[in-house]
Amino acid sequence: MEDKANIGSIKIANEVIAIIASLAATEVDGVTGMSGGVGSGIAEMLGHKKGVKVEASESECVVELTVIIDYGYAIPDVAEGIQENVKDAIESMTGLDVKEVNIHVQGVHFANEDNEQESVEETGLN
């Protein structure tokens, strides 16, 4: 067998990993969407994906997601589904080893009687 020569390197931007993670997370039943918290507007202007933080090296990454869950779903089950879906998506699309997928539940989303969307998020008053 002949060894293939190294013809260059491949670097995947953290923003690409963040987009993959965000899309994979929102595919899970019970996830309303991503939440960026107080500084999310500034982060989005700087090109960061709302509610996703990625730390990546050449061969592995750690992902933190801040999500809003639909009312009526078991939060631990939804969070586990997010972790599995995000890990599978990133590993299959990038080849990176996902060491951790940390989930922060920022709020609960529910629809009121008038079919208007309403969300209750953490106010920071603890």
N, CA, C and O atoms as a GROMACS GRO file, in nm:
protein
  504
    1MET      N    1   0.083  -0.118   0.000
    1MET     CA    2   0.000   0.000   0.000
    1MET      C    3   0.086   0.123   0.000
    1MET      O    4   0.192   0.128   0.064
    2GLU      N    5   0.041   0.221  -0.071
    2GLU     CA    6   0.115   0.346  -0.082
    2GLU      C    7   0.058   0.448   0.016
    2GLU      O    8  -0.063   0.465   0.024
    3ASP      N    9   0.146   0.516   0.090
    3ASP     CA   10   0.102   0.623   0.181
    3ASP      C   11   0.070   0.747   0.100
    3ASP      O   12   0.145   0.785   0.010
    4LYS      N   13  -0.041   0.811   0.135
    4LYS     CA   14  -0.077   0.936   0.069
    4LYS      C   15   0.002   1.049   0.132
    4LYS      O   16   0.014   1.056   0.254
    5ALA      N   17   0.054   1.135   0.051
    5ALA     CA   18   0.131   1.249   0.100
    5ALA      C   19   0.036   1.353   0.160
    5ALA      O   20  -0.077   1.370   0.114
    6ASN      N   21   0.083   1.421   0.263
    6ASN     CA   22   0.005   1.527   0.325
    6ASN      C   23   0.007   1.647   0.231
    6ASN      O   24   0.112   1.706   0.207
    7ILE      N   25  -0.108   1.682   0.177
    7ILE     CA   26  -0.114   1.791   0.079
    7ILE      C   27  -0.167   1.922   0.138
    7ILE      O   28  -0.186   2.019   0.065
    8GLY      N   29  -0.190   1.925   0.268
    8GLY     CA   30  -0.238   2.047   0.331
    8GLY      C   31  -0.318   2.016   0.456
    8GLY      O   32  -0.327   1.901   0.499
    9SER      N   33  -0.374   2.120   0.513
    9SER     CA   34  -0.451   2.102   0.636
    9SER      C   35  -0.594   2.151   0.616
    9SER      O   36  -0.625   2.226   0.524
   10ILE      N   37  -0.678   2.106   0.704
   10ILE     CA   38  -0.818   2.147   0.702
   10ILE      C   39  -0.849   2.210   0.837
   10ILE      O   40  -0.826   2.149   0.941
   11LYS      N   41  -0.899   2.331   0.835
   11LYS     CA   42  -0.939   2.400   0.959
   11LYS      C   43  -1.086   2.437   0.947
   11LYS      O   44  -1.125   2.508   0.854
   12ILE      N   45  -1.166   2.390   1.040
   12ILE     CA   46  -1.310   2.420   1.042
   12ILE      C   47  -1.333   2.531   1.143
   12ILE      O   48  -1.298   2.517   1.260
   13ALA      N   49  -1.391   2.640   1.099
   13ALA     CA   50  -1.416   2.756   1.186
   13ALA      C   51  -1.516   2.720   1.295
   13ALA      O   52  -1.608   2.642   1.273
   14ASN      N   53  -1.497   2.778   1.413
   14ASN     CA   54  -1.589   2.755   1.524
   14ASN      C   55  -1.731   2.794   1.487
   14ASN      O   56  -1.827   2.734   1.535
   15GLU      N   57  -1.747   2.895   1.402
   15GLU     CA   58  -1.880   2.938   1.360
   15GLU      C   59  -1.952   2.830   1.281
   15GLU      O   60  -2.074   2.818   1.290
   16VAL      N   61  -1.878   2.753   1.204
   16VAL     CA   62  -1.937   2.643   1.128
   16VAL      C   63  -1.986   2.534   1.224
   16VAL      O   64  -2.096   2.481   1.208
   17ILE      N   65  -1.905   2.502   1.323
   17ILE     CA   66  -1.944   2.404   1.423
   17ILE      C   67  -2.066   2.453   1.500
   17ILE      O   68  -2.156   2.375   1.531
   18ALA      N   69  -2.070   2.584   1.530
   18ALA     CA   70  -2.184   2.643   1.602
   18ALA      C   71  -2.312   2.632   1.521
   18ALA      O   72  -2.418   2.604   1.577
   19ILE      N   73  -2.305   2.654   1.391
   19ILE     CA   74  -2.423   2.642   1.305
   19ILE      C   75  -2.473   2.498   1.302
   19ILE      O   76  -2.594   2.473   1.311
   20ILE      N   77  -2.381   2.403   1.289
   20ILE     CA   78  -2.419   2.262   1.290
   20ILE      C   79  -2.487   2.227   1.422
   20ILE      O   80  -2.591   2.161   1.424
   21ALA      N   81  -2.428   2.272   1.533
   21ALA     CA   82  -2.484   2.243   1.666
   21ALA      C   83  -2.622   2.304   1.683
   21ALA      O   84  -2.712   2.240   1.736
   22SER      N   85  -2.638   2.428   1.639
   22SER     CA   86  -2.766   2.497   1.652
   22SER      C   87  -2.875   2.427   1.574
   22SER      O   88  -2.985   2.405   1.626
   23LEU      N   89  -2.846   2.391   1.451
   23LEU     CA   90  -2.945   2.322   1.368
   23LEU      C   91  -2.979   2.185   1.424
   23LEU      O   92  -3.096   2.146   1.425
   24ALA      N   93  -2.879   2.112   1.471
   24ALA     CA   94  -2.903   1.980   1.529
   24ALA      C   95  -2.986   1.990   1.656
   24ALA      O   96  -3.071   1.904   1.682
   25ALA      N   97  -2.962   2.093   1.736
   25ALA     CA   98  -3.038   2.110   1.861
   25ALA      C   99  -3.184   2.142   1.833
   25ALA      O  100  -3.272   2.089   1.900
   26THR      N  101  -3.210   2.228   1.736
   26THR     CA  102  -3.348   2.268   1.709
   26THR      C  103  -3.428   2.159   1.637
   26THR      O  104  -3.550   2.172   1.624
   27GLU      N  105  -3.361   2.053   1.590
   27GLU     CA  106  -3.432   1.940   1.530
   27GLU      C  107  -3.498   1.851   1.635
   27GLU      O  108  -3.586   1.771   1.602
   28VAL      N  109  -3.456   1.863   1.760
   28VAL     CA  110  -3.506   1.776   1.868
   28VAL      C  111  -3.644   1.823   1.911
   28VAL      O  112  -3.666   1.942   1.934
   29ASP      N  113  -3.738   1.728   1.923
   29ASP     CA  114  -3.872   1.760   1.971
   29ASP      C  115  -3.864   1.818   2.111
   29ASP      O  116  -3.795   1.765   2.198
   30GLY      N  117  -3.936   1.929   2.132
   30GLY     CA  118  -3.939   1.993   2.262
   30GLY      C  119  -3.851   2.116   2.271
   30GLY      O  120  -3.857   2.190   2.369
   31VAL      N  121  -3.768   2.140   2.169
   31VAL     CA  122  -3.683   2.258   2.168
   31VAL      C  123  -3.753   2.368   2.089
   31VAL      O  124  -3.782   2.352   1.970
   32THR      N  125  -3.780   2.480   2.158
   32THR     CA  126  -3.840   2.595   2.090
   32THR      C  127  -3.736   2.668   2.008
   32THR      O  128  -3.761   2.705   1.893
   33GLY      N  129  -3.621   2.691   2.067
   33GLY     CA  130  -3.516   2.762   1.998
   33GLY      C  131  -3.397   2.786   2.089
   33GLY      O  132  -3.389   2.734   2.200
   34MET      N  133  -3.306   2.865   2.038
   34MET     CA  134  -3.184   2.897   2.110
   34MET      C  135  -3.202   3.032   2.179
   34MET      O  136  -3.275   3.118   2.131
   35SER      N  137  -3.133   3.050   2.290
   35SER     CA  138  -3.140   3.174   2.363
   35SER      C  139  -2.998   3.220   2.391
   35SER      O  140  -2.914   3.143   2.437
   36GLY      N  141  -2.973   3.346   2.362
   36GLY     CA  142  -2.838   3.397   2.380
   36GLY      C  143  -2.816   3.474   2.507
   36GLY      O  144  -2.701   3.506   2.539
   37GLY      N  145  -2.920   3.504   2.582
   37GLY     CA  146  -2.902   3.580   2.705
   37GLY      C  147  -2.884   3.728   2.676
   37GLY      O  148  -2.919   3.777   2.569
   38VAL      N  149  -2.829   3.800   2.774
   38VAL     CA  150  -2.819   3.945   2.769
   38VAL      C  151  -2.732   3.995   2.655
   38VAL      O  152  -2.770   4.090   2.587
   39GLY      N  153  -2.617   3.934   2.633
   39GLY     CA  154  -2.523   3.983   2.533
   39GLY      C  155  -2.540   3.923   2.396
   39GLY      O  156  -2.451   3.936   2.312
   40SER      N  157  -2.652   3.858   2.370
   40SER     CA  158  -2.667   3.786   2.243
   40SER      C  159  -2.671   3.879   2.122
   40SER      O  160  -2.621   3.842   2.016
   41GLY      N  161  -2.728   3.996   2.136
   41GLY     CA  162  -2.732   4.090   2.024
   41GLY      C  163  -2.593   4.131   1.980
   41GLY      O  164  -2.564   4.137   1.860
   42ILE      N  165  -2.509   4.158   2.076
   42ILE     CA  166  -2.371   4.196   2.046
   42ILE      C  167  -2.296   4.077   1.986
   42ILE      O  168  -2.222   4.092   1.890
   43ALA      N  169  -2.316   3.960   2.044
   43ALA     CA  170  -2.249   3.840   1.994
   43ALA      C  171  -2.288   3.811   1.850
   43ALA      O  172  -2.204   3.773   1.769
   44GLU      N  173  -2.418   3.829   1.817
   44GLU     CA  174  -2.462   3.803   1.680
   44GLU      C  175  -2.402   3.903   1.582
   44GLU      O  176  -2.369   3.868   1.469
   45MET      N  177  -2.386   4.028   1.624
   45MET     CA  178  -2.324   4.128   1.538
   45MET      C  179  -2.177   4.093   1.510
   45MET      O  180  -2.124   4.128   1.405
   46LEU      N  181  -2.113   4.023   1.604
   46LEU     CA  182  -1.974   3.983   1.587
   46LEU      C  183  -1.962   3.850   1.513
   46LEU      O  184  -1.851   3.799   1.496
   47GLY      N  185  -2.074   3.793   1.469
   47GLY     CA  186  -2.072   3.671   1.389
   47GLY      C  187  -2.087   3.543   1.468
   47GLY      O  188  -2.068   3.435   1.413
   48HIS      N  189  -2.120   3.553   1.597
   48HIS     CA  190  -2.138   3.433   1.678
   48HIS      C  191  -2.283   3.387   1.668
   48HIS      O  192  -2.374   3.469   1.661
   49LYS      N  193  -2.303   3.256   1.668
   49LYS     CA  194  -2.438   3.199   1.660
   49LYS      C  195  -2.506   3.212   1.796
   49LYS      O  196  -2.446   3.182   1.900
   50LYS      N  197  -2.630   3.257   1.794
   50LYS     CA  198  -2.707   3.280   1.916
   50LYS      C  199  -2.723   3.152   1.997
   50LYS      O  200  -2.768   3.050   1.945
   51GLY      N  201  -2.685   3.157   2.126
   51GLY     CA  202  -2.705   3.045   2.215
   51GLY      C  203  -2.607   2.931   2.202
   51GLY      O  204  -2.630   2.824   2.259
   52VAL      N  205  -2.498   2.950   2.128
   52VAL     CA  206  -2.400   2.843   2.109
   52VAL      C  207  -2.259   2.897   2.134
   52VAL      O  208  -2.221   3.003   2.083
   53LYS      N  209  -2.184   2.822   2.213
   53LYS     CA  210  -2.043   2.854   2.235
   53LYS      C  211  -1.962   2.730   2.202
   53LYS      O  212  -1.994   2.621   2.248
   54VAL      N  213  -1.858   2.747   2.121
   54VAL     CA  214  -1.776   2.635   2.077
   54VAL      C  215  -1.630   2.661   2.111
   54VAL      O  216  -1.577   2.770   2.086
   55GLU      N  217  -1.567   2.562   2.169
   55GLU     CA  218  -1.422   2.563   2.190
   55GLU      C  219  -1.368   2.442   2.116
   55GLU      O  220  -1.400   2.328   2.150
   56ALA      N  221  -1.284   2.467   2.015
   56ALA     CA  222  -1.237   2.356   1.932
   56ALA      C  223  -1.085   2.359   1.918
   56ALA      O  224  -1.024   2.465   1.913
   57SER      N  225  -1.028   2.240   1.912
   57SER     CA  226  -0.886   2.225   1.879
   57SER      C  227  -0.881   2.155   1.743
   57SER      O  228  -0.981   2.149   1.672
   58GLU      N  229  -0.765   2.104   1.709
   58GLU     CA  230  -0.753   2.039   1.578
   58GLU      C  231  -0.832   1.909   1.567
   58GLU      O  232  -0.874   1.871   1.457
   59SER      N  233  -0.854   1.841   1.681
   59SER     CA  234  -0.918   1.710   1.671
   59SER      C  235  -1.042   1.693   1.758
   59SER      O  236  -1.111   1.591   1.746
   60GLU      N  237  -1.072   1.790   1.845
   60GLU     CA  238  -1.187   1.774   1.933
   60GLU      C  239  -1.251   1.908   1.965
   60GLU      O  240  -1.193   2.014   1.939
   61CYS      N  241  -1.373   1.902   2.022
   61CYS     CA  242  -1.442   2.026   2.058
   61CYS      C  243  -1.534   2.006   2.177
   61CYS      O  244  -1.573   1.894   2.211
   62VAL      N  245  -1.568   2.119   2.239
   62VAL     CA  246  -1.665   2.124   2.348
   62VAL      C  247  -1.769   2.226   2.306
   62VAL      O  248  -1.735   2.335   2.259
   63VAL      N  249  -1.897   2.192   2.322
   63VAL     CA  250  -2.006   2.278   2.280
   63VAL      C  251  -2.095   2.311   2.400
   63VAL      O  252  -2.128   2.222   2.479
   64GLU      N  253  -2.134   2.438   2.413
   64GLU     CA  254  -2.230   2.480   2.514
   64GLU      C  255  -2.349   2.542   2.443
   64GLU      O  256  -2.333   2.630   2.359
   65LEU      N  257  -2.468   2.494   2.478
   65LEU     CA  258  -2.591   2.541   2.414
   65LEU      C  259  -2.684   2.599   2.519
   65LEU      O  260  -2.700   2.542   2.627
   66THR      N  261  -2.745   2.712   2.488
   66THR     CA  262  -2.846   2.772   2.574
   66THR      C  263  -2.978   2.764   2.498
   66THR      O  264  -2.992   2.822   2.391
   67VAL      N  265  -3.075   2.690   2.555
   67VAL     CA  266  -3.198   2.660   2.482
   67VAL      C  267  -3.322   2.700   2.560
   67VAL      O  268  -3.319   2.722   2.681
   68ILE      N  269  -3.432   2.707   2.486
   68ILE     CA  270  -3.566   2.726   2.544
   68ILE      C  271  -3.645   2.601   2.510
   68ILE      O  272  -3.651   2.560   2.394
   69ILE      N  273  -3.706   2.540   2.612
   69ILE     CA  274  -3.778   2.414   2.596
   69ILE      C  275  -3.928   2.441   2.594
   69ILE      O  276  -3.977   2.528   2.666
   70ASP      N  277  -4.002   2.366   2.513
   70ASP     CA  278  -4.148   2.374   2.509
   70ASP      C  279  -4.206   2.321   2.639
   70ASP      O  280  -4.158   2.222   2.694
   71TYR      N  281  -4.310   2.387   2.688
   71TYR     CA  282  -4.380   2.342   2.808
   71TYR      C  283  -4.441   2.204   2.783
   71TYR      O  284  -4.495   2.178   2.676
   72GLY      N  285  -4.432   2.117   2.882
   72GLY     CA  286  -4.492   1.984   2.873
   72GLY      C  287  -4.393   1.874   2.842
   72GLY      O  288  -4.426   1.756   2.854
   73TYR      N  289  -4.272   1.910   2.801
   73TYR     CA  290  -4.169   1.810   2.772
   73TYR      C  291  -4.082   1.790   2.896
   73TYR      O  292  -4.060   1.884   2.972
   74ALA      N  293  -4.033   1.670   2.915
   74ALA     CA  294  -3.942   1.641   3.025
   74ALA      C  295  -3.804   1.699   2.990
   74ALA      O  296  -3.740   1.656   2.894
   75ILE      N  297  -3.761   1.796   3.067
   75ILE     CA  298  -3.637   1.867   3.037
   75ILE      C  299  -3.516   1.773   3.029
   75ILE      O  300  -3.438   1.786   2.935
   76PRO      N  301  -3.498   1.678   3.122
   76PRO     CA  302  -3.382   1.588   3.109
   76PRO      C  303  -3.384   1.506   2.980
   76PRO      O  304  -3.278   1.482   2.920
   77ASP      N  305  -3.502   1.462   2.937
   77ASP     CA  306  -3.512   1.384   2.814
   77ASP      C  307  -3.477   1.469   2.691
   77ASP      O  308  -3.406   1.423   2.602
   78VAL      N  309  -3.529   1.591   2.689
   78VAL     CA  310  -3.500   1.681   2.576
   78VAL      C  311  -3.351   1.714   2.573
   78VAL      O  312  -3.289   1.713   2.467
   79ALA      N  313  -3.293   1.743   2.690
   79ALA     CA  314  -3.151   1.777   2.697
   79ALA      C  315  -3.064   1.661   2.649
   79ALA      O  316  -2.966   1.682   2.578
   80GLU      N  317  -3.100   1.539   2.689
   80GLU     CA  318  -3.025   1.422   2.643
   80GLU      C  319  -3.037   1.404   2.491
   80GLU      O  320  -2.940   1.370   2.424
   81GLY      N  321  -3.156   1.428   2.438
   81GLY     CA  322  -3.176   1.422   2.293
   81GLY      C  323  -3.092   1.525   2.220
   81GLY      O  324  -3.036   1.497   2.114
   82ILE      N  325  -3.083   1.645   2.277
   82ILE     CA  326  -2.999   1.750   2.218
   82ILE      C  327  -2.854   1.706   2.217
   82ILE      O  328  -2.785   1.718   2.116
   83GLN      N  329  -2.807   1.656   2.331
   83GLN     CA  330  -2.667   1.614   2.340
   83GLN      C  331  -2.634   1.508   2.236
   83GLN      O  332  -2.531   1.517   2.169
   84GLU      N  333  -2.719   1.408   2.222
   84GLU     CA  334  -2.693   1.301   2.126
   84GLU      C  335  -2.697   1.351   1.983
   84GLU      O  336  -2.610   1.317   1.902
   85ASN      N  337  -2.798   1.432   1.950
   85ASN     CA  338  -2.813   1.481   1.813
   85ASN      C  339  -2.698   1.574   1.774
   85ASN      O  340  -2.647   1.565   1.662
   86VAL      N  341  -2.659   1.662   1.865
   86VAL     CA  342  -2.550   1.756   1.836
   86VAL      C  343  -2.419   1.680   1.820
   86VAL      O  344  -2.343   1.706   1.727
   87LYS      N  345  -2.392   1.587   1.910
   87LYS     CA  346  -2.269   1.508   1.903
   87LYS      C  347  -2.261   1.431   1.771
   87LYS      O  348  -2.158   1.435   1.703
   88ASP      N  349  -2.369   1.363   1.735
   88ASP     CA  350  -2.371   1.287   1.610
   88ASP      C  351  -2.351   1.376   1.488
   88ASP      O  352  -2.276   1.342   1.398
   89ALA      N  353  -2.419   1.491   1.486
   89ALA     CA  354  -2.410   1.580   1.371
   89ALA      C  355  -2.270   1.636   1.354
   89ALA      O  356  -2.215   1.636   1.243
   90ILE      N  357  -2.210   1.683   1.463
   90ILE     CA  358  -2.076   1.742   1.453
   90ILE      C  359  -1.974   1.636   1.415
   90ILE      O  360  -1.890   1.660   1.328
   91GLU      N  361  -1.980   1.520   1.479
   91GLU     CA  362  -1.882   1.416   1.448
   91GLU      C  363  -1.894   1.366   1.306
   91GLU      O  364  -1.793   1.340   1.241
   92SER      N  365  -2.016   1.350   1.256
   92SER     CA  366  -2.032   1.298   1.120
   92SER      C  367  -1.997   1.402   1.013
   92SER      O  368  -1.947   1.367   0.906
   93MET      N  369  -2.022   1.530   1.041
   93MET     CA  370  -1.997   1.633   0.940
   93MET      C  371  -1.855   1.688   0.942
   93MET      O  372  -1.805   1.732   0.839
   94THR      N  373  -1.790   1.686   1.058
   94THR     CA  374  -1.657   1.748   1.069
   94THR      C  375  -1.545   1.649   1.097
   94THR      O  376  -1.429   1.678   1.069
   95GLY      N  377  -1.578   1.533   1.153
   95GLY     CA  378  -1.474   1.439   1.192
   95GLY      C  379  -1.410   1.471   1.326
   95GLY      O  380  -1.322   1.399   1.371
   96LEU      N  381  -1.455   1.578   1.390
   96LEU     CA  382  -1.403   1.614   1.522
   96LEU      C  383  -1.463   1.524   1.629
   96LEU      O  384  -1.576   1.477   1.616
   97ASP      N  385  -1.386   1.500   1.734
   97ASP     CA  386  -1.435   1.424   1.849
   97ASP      C  387  -1.502   1.523   1.944
   97ASP      O  388  -1.438   1.617   1.992
   98VAL      N  389  -1.630   1.504   1.971
   98VAL     CA  390  -1.703   1.593   2.061
   98VAL      C  391  -1.686   1.541   2.203
   98VAL      O  392  -1.737   1.434   2.237
   99LYS      N  393  -1.613   1.617   2.285
   99LYS     CA  394  -1.586   1.575   2.423
   99LYS      C  395  -1.704   1.603   2.515
   99LYS      O  396  -1.736   1.520   2.600
  100GLU      N  397  -1.769   1.719   2.499
  100GLU     CA  398  -1.882   1.756   2.585
  100GLU      C  399  -1.984   1.835   2.505
  100GLU      O  400  -1.949   1.912   2.416
  101VAL      N  401  -2.112   1.814   2.539
  101VAL     CA  402  -2.221   1.899   2.491
  101VAL      C  403  -2.296   1.940   2.617
  101VAL      O  404  -2.374   1.862   2.672
  102ASN      N  405  -2.273   2.063   2.662
  102ASN     CA  406  -2.334   2.114   2.784
  102ASN      C  407  -2.460   2.193   2.749
  102ASN      O  408  -2.457   2.280   2.661
  103ILE      N  409  -2.569   2.163   2.818
  103ILE     CA  410  -2.698   2.226   2.791
  103ILE      C  411  -2.735   2.318   2.907
  103ILE      O  412  -2.731   2.278   3.023
  104HIS      N  413  -2.770   2.442   2.873
  104HIS     CA  414  -2.822   2.538   2.970
  104HIS      C  415  -2.965   2.569   2.929
  104HIS      O  416  -2.988   2.623   2.821
  105VAL      N  417  -3.061   2.535   3.014
  105VAL     CA  418  -3.201   2.564   2.985
  105VAL      C  419  -3.230   2.704   3.035
  105VAL      O  420  -3.230   2.730   3.156
  106GLN      N  421  -3.254   2.795   2.942
  106GLN     CA  422  -3.274   2.936   2.972
  106GLN      C  423  -3.420   2.969   3.001
  106GLN      O  424  -3.449   3.065   3.072
  107GLY      N  425  -3.512   2.891   2.946
  107GLY     CA  426  -3.653   2.923   2.967
  107GLY      C  427  -3.745   2.812   2.921
  107GLY      O  428  -3.703   2.711   2.865
  108VAL      N  429  -3.875   2.835   2.947
  108VAL     CA  430  -3.980   2.744   2.906
  108VAL      C  431  -4.076   2.821   2.817
  108VAL      O  432  -4.114   2.934   2.848
  109HIS      N  433  -4.115   2.760   2.707
  109HIS     CA  434  -4.202   2.824   2.610
  109HIS      C  435  -4.339   2.758   2.614
  109HIS      O  436  -4.350   2.635   2.618
  110PHE      N  437  -4.442   2.838   2.612
  110PHE     CA  438  -4.577   2.782   2.606
  110PHE      C  439  -4.666   2.872   2.522
  110PHE      O  440  -4.640   2.992   2.508
  111ALA      N  441  -4.773   2.813   2.466
  111ALA     CA  442  -4.870   2.889   2.387
  111ALA      C  443  -4.990   2.917   2.476
  111ALA      O  444  -5.043   2.826   2.540
  112ASN      N  445  -5.034   3.043   2.479
  112ASN     CA  446  -5.150   3.074   2.562
  112ASN      C  447  -5.279   3.046   2.486
  112ASN      O  448  -5.274   2.999   2.372
  113GLU      N  449  -5.393   3.074   2.546
  113GLU     CA  450  -5.522   3.036   2.488
  113GLU      C  451  -5.552   3.104   2.355
  113GLU      O  452  -5.628   3.050   2.275
  114ASP      N  453  -5.495   3.221   2.330
  114ASP     CA  454  -5.519   3.292   2.205
  114ASP      C  455  -5.424   3.250   2.094
  114ASP      O  456  -5.414   3.316   1.991
  115ASN      N  457  -5.353   3.137   2.116
  115ASN     CA  458  -5.255   3.084   2.022
  115ASN      C  459  -5.140   3.180   1.996
  115ASN      O  460  -5.071   3.168   1.896
  116GLU      N  461  -5.119   3.275   2.087
  116GLU     CA  462  -5.003   3.363   2.076
  116GLU      C  463  -4.886   3.293   2.142
  116GLU      O  464  -4.904   3.223   2.242
  117GLN      N  465  -4.770   3.312   2.089
  117GLN     CA  466  -4.652   3.249   2.145
  117GLN      C  467  -4.605   3.331   2.265
  117GLN      O  468  -4.602   3.454   2.260
  118GLU      N  469  -4.569   3.262   2.372
  118GLU     CA  470  -4.522   3.330   2.491
  118GLU      C  471  -4.407   3.249   2.548
  118GLU      O  472  -4.407   3.126   2.541
  119SER      N  473  -4.310   3.317   2.605
  119SER     CA  474  -4.195   3.250   2.660
  119SER      C  475  -4.160   3.309   2.795
  119SER      O  476  -4.167   3.430   2.815
  120VAL      N  477  -4.123   3.222   2.888
  120VAL     CA  478  -4.078   3.265   3.018
  120VAL      C  479  -3.931   3.231   3.028
  120VAL      O  480  -3.892   3.114   3.023
  121GLU      N  481  -3.848   3.335   3.041
  121GLU     CA  482  -3.705   3.313   3.052
  121GLU      C  483  -3.654   3.354   3.188
  121GLU      O  484  -3.721   3.425   3.263
  122GLU      N  485  -3.536   3.308   3.219
  122GLU     CA  486  -3.471   3.340   3.345
  122GLU      C  487  -3.453   3.491   3.353
  122GLU      O  488  -3.404   3.553   3.259
  123THR      N  489  -3.493   3.551   3.465
  123THR     CA  490  -3.483   3.695   3.481
  123THR      C  491  -3.357   3.738   3.551
  123THR      O  492  -3.324   3.856   3.553
  124GLY      N  493  -3.285   3.645   3.609
  124GLY     CA  494  -3.165   3.679   3.682
  124GLY      C  495  -3.193   3.715   3.826
  124GLY      O  496  -3.101   3.753   3.899
  125LEU      N  497  -3.317   3.704   3.869
  125LEU     CA  498  -3.355   3.733   4.007
  125LEU      C  499  -3.357   3.604   4.086
  125LEU      O  500  -3.460   3.536   4.093
  126ASN      N  501  -3.246   3.569   4.144
  126ASN     CA  502  -3.237   3.444   4.219
  126ASN      C  503  -3.230   3.471   4.367
  126ASN      O  504  -3.222   3.378   4.447
   0.00000   0.00000   0.00000
